[in-house]
Amino acid sequence: MFAITSNPIDVPAVTDAVRDNRAGAVVLFLGTVREITGDIETTSLTYEAYEQMAVASLNEIAQRATERWSLVKTAVVHRIGPLDPGDTAVAVAVSSAHRAAAFEAGQWMMDTIKQHTPVWKKECYANGTTEWVHPQAEQQASCGVASPTSATTSKENS
């Protein structure tokens, strides 16, 4: 199960997608919208994605993780559109024979998704400002490399 959706994520379905009798461990990570980032109050987030490329990226990341950690099953669902504090933005689930591999793989998958999957986040703050955020663009900008999304990482006034 690899999907981009504008609907609330069905967390039990994501977990069920990776359950298997061959697996002694199932790890689920939920990325949720937090209300405070640093010392700034976040009122909402809006996620956008290049859906076809994003799903292909999720599949590729899962395949790499499966090979590296001998995972039994993987699933990732990322939500797009407007989200409020407390909403689930992403669910990553993995199953493996043993827990260490499941924990390591789940963390690696989430870190890699944030760096390589074409999903962008617009943070809306209580002070009326907004900011588009994408870790890959920030990483490239810090290395002096222009990215197609680098223009969207600067602060905007609403």
N, C-alpha and C positions, 0 to 999 in steps of 0.2 A: 504494500500500500504506500504509494508515493503520490501526494496530491497537494495542489494549491487550491484553497477554497475561500469563498467569502462568507461561508456559514461557520457558526461555532464548531469547534473541533469536538468530535465524538471520541472522548478519551477512552472509554471502555472498548470501542471498536479498534482503536489504534493498538491498545494492549492485547486484545484478542487476536489481532492480525499476526502477532509474533509468538504467541503461545504455541508450544509444541512439546510432545512427550519426550523428545530427544534433548530438550533443554532443561537444565537444572537452575537456570537463572533468567529472569526477565527484568530488564531495567527500563524504566520510563522516565524521560526528562520532559518537563513542561516549562516552556519559556512564557512568562506572564508579564503583563504590562504593569510596571511599578509606578507608584504615584510620585515618588521623589527620585530625581536623578541628580546626584551631587547635592546641591542646596536649592535646586529649582523644582517647583511643583509641576508635574506633568498632568495635563487635563485629558489628553487623548493621544493616540498614535494612529497614523494611517500607513498601512503597508501597501506597496505596489510591487508587482513582479512581471517579468517577461516570462509568462507562464510555461510555454513550451520549453524554453531553455532551462527554467528553474526545475521543472520535473525531471528533465534529462540530467541535470546536475545532481539532484537528490539520488537518482538511480545510480549514477557513477560513484558518488561518495559511498553509498551503501555497498556497492560491489567491492570497492577498495577495502572497506572495513570488514566485509565478510571474508575476503581473502586473507587479510592481515590477522584477524582474530578468530578465524574459523567459526563465524557466527552461524546460528541456525536460521534465524529470520530477522528482517529489519523492516521498519516502517517509519515514514516521516510525513507529517501533514503540517503545512504552513498556512496560516490564515492571511488574507489580504483584506483591504478596506479599512474602515474606521474601527478602532478598538478603544475601550475604556480601561482605566486602571482595574486590575483584577482579572481581565479577560486573558484567555490562553491564546498566545500568538503562534506557538509552534509546539509540536509534540514529536519527540524522537523516541522510538522504542526498539530495543534489540533483545534477542535471546541467544544464549550460548550454553554450552555444557557447564561452565563454571562462572561464578560471579565476577572474578577479577577481569576476565575478558569482556564481560558485558559492561561493567562500569567504564573501563578504559575505552572501549569502542564507542559507547554512547557519548562520552565527553569529546572524543576525537571527532565524531560525526558532527556534533553541534558546533564545535569550533570551526570545522572545515566548511560547514554550511554557511556560517556567518561570513567567512572570508571569500567564498567562491560562488555562492549561489546568487543569481541576479534577482534579489529581493531588496527593496529600499524602504527605509522607515522615515516617516515625517513625524517628528516630535512636536507637539503643540503644548506650549507652556502657559501657566496661569497669568504670566505677565504680558501675554498677547503675542509673543514672538514664536516663530516656528523654525525648525531646522531639519533638513534632510540629512540622514545619516546612513552610510554604508561602509562597514569596516574595510572592505577592499579598496574603496576610493581613498579613505583616510591613509591606508598603508601605502598606496601608490603615491599620494600627494606628499607624504613624508619622505619618500625616496626620490622626489623630484620628477616623477613620471605622471604625465597627464592621463586622466582616464575619461571615458565618455560621460561618466556621471560626476566628475569633479566639480562642475559648475553647480550641481545641486547640493553640495555639502556645505555651502555657506549659509549663514543665518539670513532669514527673511523676516521682514516685518509684516504682520497681518494687518 
